[in-house]
Each structure stands twice: as structure tokens, then as C-alpha cells.
Amino acid sequence: MNKKIKLKAVLVILVVSVLFLSACSSTPTNGANAAGEEQVYTLKLASAIGDWTNLFVGAEDFKRAVEERSEGRIKVELFPDAQLGDEREILESLQTGNIELAYASTITFNSFDERIMFLDLPYLFEDYDEAEKAMDGTIGDAARDVMIDKGVRPLAFGHGEFRWINSRNKPISVPSDMKGTQFRVPLSNILVKYYTSMGVNAVTMGNSEVYTALQQGVVDGYDNGAELVLLQKFYENTKYSTMTNHNYYPMTVSVSEKVWNTLPEDLQSILESEAQNAMEAERQAFKNAVPDNIQKLKDNGIEIIELSEAEKEQWRQAAQPLYDQIADVVGEELYQLVLEEKENDFSK
């Protein structure tokens, strides 16, 4: 009997010892491990854009600066070129927290909240300087609020492109030239409406599908800016690019709201300030590349069509009805803000 009691006592001691050792070897989640060392946060930054592009300059700067300023407490792993999915899939993973950071455009966010489509209004911005003023002001604040509601927090806004109309075999100068054509349009309801209003059969598809669609004659043209025409080699099936500059889309460095709420305040501050610094560098690199991109398109056989002021006005007039149509979608308050800011040239 005594042997049984002694055996039980030994077993109890062994169990307690194992539990104690396990507790000592585990890593706490409160910002420090058992040795008192601060926790290292490994954050994946995903993008559908390739790391060889001007658009990706901001992401590389961001990684380098964050790791330096956090003194190793944050490690940023870059996953460009759709390694972790297309842009929609990346944003979905950002919502759930499966991906911590993303370098993505606002245009894809339409799929999650249609209120963001106010940024897709044709001719909302006239040039990059005006877009910067808007996105650094109340328009950017409004976009940020919409995205945070859906679990995605933009830390900073950078430049995407002003979009052009690119044609496989037909020169286009005015909206009436578009009638009866079939064009690839990005996943934006407002741009689909814009093209449809001009008599176009608008086909929504991702950039990865456009090359084949052009090659096979499925579409007559597509909506994209010069940088992506070059990067995706769309110029191999494109004869004309019309510089309509009808739509601008911002890029963002965004963080999962779920992840954001788990980070210490000092690391939140580092992420936010370095995202802003990185996107300033991206903006400058992007603007500097525009003349070179235009020349490269010419060198690859594309005829660049520059519009007269009278022709530009026709494209602007074709967009006007969309401003009234958007009020019911984005809400009256946001709609009035957009109109007021545009009226004031986004100077607030």
C-alpha cells in the first residue's frame, strides 16, 4: 500500500515539473518573452504588384525604415507579384488578419464597400498635385474611415496612375469613338457605368487576364495607365493609347485592423510615420517616371494620342451624370463633401 502511495506522489511531482517547465519555455503574447526580451512582430506585406515597378518603391522603403526604427522589434516580409493572391484576395486576408500589411489600390476596395467608389469618379482630380492635396486632406480622411469600417486601415496614400484608354486597332479621340466597342474595365461600378454610358460593352476582368483577351480579340481595348501597359507587355497587342487621364486611383500601405489593435502604441506610431515617408518617396518616383513611360510606349510601337482642350471637355461632360448618380450609394454627407472639395480644388 505504501508503495502505491509513494508511486502516486512521484507521478504528481513529475506532472507538476513538466507543466512548470512548459510554462517557462513558452513565449508570452504581451510584448515580452519569459526572459524579459521584447516580442518580435513578423508582418507580411503582400501586393499584387511586382517588385520591379515604380509602384512598389514605397513598400521597399517602408520595410527598411520600419525594421531600423523598431530596432528589430518588427520584421517586414515582402510578398510582391501576387504571391499571396490577387488584390481582392489580399484585402480579404487583411480583413481576417491572415495577412498583416498590404500595398494595394483603393479601386479594388469597391468589392468590400461601395462608398469608396467616390474616388473612382472620372475627372475627380486634374493632376497628381491635386490628388496629393485631396488624399492628404479631408478626402483622404473620408476614404480612411470607410476602409477602417471594413477592417482595413490605410496608413498612408501614394500614387497609382491616371488611367488612359488603350485600343487594339482603332484610334480614339472622343467618346463617340467608343460606341459599339468591347473594353476591359477594372472592378469599379462607377467606371463600368462610365463606359456603358458611351455605348461600350464593358467587361470587368483583372490585369492578369487582359493580355490573352487582347491577343484573342475578346476585347477591343482596355482601361489602364502607361506603367501597367509596359509592365504587363500589353503594348504587344495595342496600337493606340489615348491620354484621357479620366480616372486616378490612389495606392495605400494598409494594415489589418485586427493586427493594428494588438500592437503597442510605439510600434503603431513607427508603422504610421514610416508608411507616410515611404509613400512620399513612391509619389516622387512615380511622377518622375511618367515621361519615360510615355517614351517607352512610343518605342514599343504605340501611337500616343494627345487630346485637344475641346476633346478633353467632351470626356468630362460624359462623366457629369455619374456625379449625381453616386449620391445614393455613398450617402449625402460624403457626396456633399466631395462636391465641396472639388469646387475648392481640394485646398482644405
N, C-alpha and C positions, 0 to 999 in steps of 0.2 A: 504493500500500500504506500509506504514511504517512497519507494522508487517511482511510483506513478506521480506522486505529488512533486517530487524533485524534477521529473521529466517535464511536467506541465510548466513549472517555474522557469526552466531553461527555455522552453518554447516561447513563453511570454517575453522573456528578455530578448530573445533573438528577433521576434517580430517588432518590438519597440525599437531595437537598434537599427533594423532595416528602414523603418519609417523615418527615424531621425536622420539617418544618412541620406535618404532620398530627398528629404526636405532641404538639407544643407546643399545638395548638388543642383537643385532646380534654379531657374532664372526667374526672379520676380518680374512682374509687369508694371511696377510702379515707377520706373525710370532708373532703377539701380539694381544690380545683382547682389548676391549674398556677400560678396567681398567689398561692397560699397562702391563698386565701379558703376558709372552711369551707363544706362542702356543705349545700345546702338540700334537705330531705326533704319532698316533697309527698305527703301522706297523704290518701287518700279515706276519708271516714267515711260509710258507707251505712246506711240504715234503711228499713224498710217503713212506718214511721210518719210521718205528716205533720208538718211543722214548725210547725203552728198548735196543736199539742196540748201539754198539760201533760207528757205523757210525753217530749217532745222538749226540754224545758227544759235538761236535763243536757248534751245534745250541743252546744247553742249556747254554754253557759258553758265547756265543755271547749275548744272551738275558740278562743275568745277568750283564755283563760288560757294555753293551750299556746303560741300564737303570741307572746304577750307575754313569757312567761318564757324561751322559747328564743331571744329576740331575733332572730326571723326565720329561724332555722335549721330550724324546722318550719312548714310551711304545711298547714293542715287544710281540705280542701274538703268541704262538706256535700252529701250527695245523699239527701234525705228522700223520703218518699212513694213508695217502691218504684221510684225512677228507675233503679236498677241491678239490679232484680229483687225478687222476694218474699223473705221472710225466709230460707227454706231456700236459695234461690239465692245470697243474700248470704253466708250462712255457708259455703257451698261455695267461693265465691270467696275468702273469708277463709282457708280451709284451703290453697288453692293460692298465696296471696299476690297474686292479681289485684286484690283489694281489701285495703287495709291495716287499716282500722278499721271496726267495726260497732257500731251501737246496736241491740241485739236482745234478745229474751226467751230465757230458758232452756228454755221449753216446746218450742220448735222443735228444740232440740238433741237431743231424743229420737230423731230420724231418724238421728243420727250415732253415738250411744252410749246404749243403753237404761239404763245405770247412772244417768244423770242423772234418770231418772223418779222417783227417790225424792222429788224436790222437788214432784212433781205429786200426791203423796198427799193425798187430801181431808182437810181439817182438821188438816194438819200444824202450821199456825200459827193462832193465835186472832185476832191483830190485827197491825197494822203494826209496833208496837213490838217484839213478839215476833219478827216476821220480820226486823227490823233486827238484833236481837241474834244471831239464828241465822246470818244471811248475813255478819255481821262477825266471826263466830267459827269454830268447827271445822266447822260445816255448810257455810259458805261456802268454807272451805279444801278440803273434800272435793269440792264441786262444781267448784272451780277445777282441781283435779288431774285430774278426769275430762275436762274440756274441753281442757286442755293436751295430754293424751294424743292428742287428735284434731286438734291443730294450731291451736286457738283459745285465746288467753289472756285471761281476764277481768281487766281492770284494776281494776274496781270494780263493785259491785252496787247497783242502785237499785230503786225500786218499780215493779212492774206493778200489776195490780189484784187485788182479791179478786173472784172470779167469782160471778155470780148465774145463776139460771135464769129465762129470759125466754120468755114464751109468747105466741103469736099470738092465741089466742082462748079460753084455758082458765086459770082461776086455779089455782095450785098451792101447796099448803101443806105436804104431807107426801110422802114417797117413793111411797106407793101411788097418788098422783095422777098419777104419771108413766107408769104401766103402759099399754102399747099405743100410746104416742106415738112420734113420729119427731123426734129432736132433732139439731141440728148440734152437733158436739163438736170441739174443736181436735185437732191431730195429736199426741195423747198416748194411748198404750196404756192407761195406768192410768185415765184419765178415761173412755175407751171402756168399760173393764170396769166402772167405777162405774155408768155409765148403764145398761149392759146388765143388771147385777145387779138393777136396779129395773124391768126389763121394758120398757126403751126400745129402739127400733131406732136405734142411734147411727150417725150419718152424719158422717164426717170431711170437712171442707172448710175452705178458707181464708176469711178475713173478706171478701175481695172477692166471694165467691160467695153470701154469706148473704142480702143484700138481695133478690136475684132469687128465691132459694129460698123466702123468706118470702112474697114477692109472689105467687108462682105456687102456693103451698100445698104445695111439695115437702117442707117441714119444718113441724112444729107449733111449734117454738121453737128456742132456741139458748143456748149457754153463753158468756156474756160479762159483763164488768163495765160499770158505768154510763158510764164515759168513752167506751168504744168504741161503746156503743149510741148515744150522742149524735153522735159524730164520723162514724159511718157512716150516720146517719139511720135506724137500724133501728127507731126509735120509730114511724115511719110505718106499720109493719106489726106493731106489738107492742101488746098491751093490758095485759099483766101482767108485772111484774118482781118476783121473789121474792128477798129478801135472804138467800140461803142462806150466802153467803161461804164456799162449800165448798172453794175452791181459790185459792191465791195463787201468782203467778209473778213471779220477780224479772226486772228488766231489767239488762242489762250494757253497759258500754263495753268492748269486746273488741278485741284486736289480733291480727293474723295472727302465729303463732309464727315462721313463716319470716321475716317482716319484722322482728319483735322482735329476732331474733338478729343482724340486720345493723346495728342501731342502736348508737351509742355509749352507754356507761353513763349519762352525764349526761342524755341525752335520754330514755332509758328511765325514769330517775327522775322527770323532769318529766311524762312521759305518765302514769305511775302515780299520782303525787300529785295531779295536776290532775283525773284521772278520779275519784278519790275525793272531791275537793272538789265537783266538778260533780254527782256523784250525791247528795251530801248536799243540795244545793240542789234537785235533782229530787225527792227524797224529801219535802222540806218542801212544795214546790209541789203535789205530788200529794195529800198528806194535806189540805192546805188547800182543795183543790178538791172534795173528796168531798161536803160538804153542798150546795154549789152545784149539783153534777151531779145529785144526787137531786132537788132542786127543779126543775131544768130538765126532767128526765124527767116529773115531775108536770105541769109547764106544757105539755108536749107530749102530754098525754093518757094517759100510762101510770099505771096503778094500782100503787102500791108496796105489796107485801105483806111486812110485818114479822112474823117468827116468834116464837111464844112459846118459853120455855125447853124445854117438853116437845116441841114440834115440832122445835126445833133438835137435840135429843137423838136423835130418830128419824133425821135425816140423818147424824149422826155414827155411829150404830150401823150404818147401811147401809154405811159406809165401812170398818168394822173388819176384815172378811175380807181386804181388799186389803193390809193391812199384813203379814199372813203370806204372802200370795202373792208379794210382791215380793222376798223374801229370795233366791230362786234367781237372780233377774235381776241384782240389784245386788251380790251377794256378801255372805257372812255378816258380814264385818268392818264394812262400810258399813251394813248392816242393823242391827247391834247399836248402832253409833254413833247412828243416827237414833233408835232407841228410847230409848237412854240420855239423849240430849239433850232429847228431848220430855218424858221423865219429869222432868227437871230444869228444865223451862221454858226451855231454851236459855240457861242462865245461865253456862255455861262460856266 
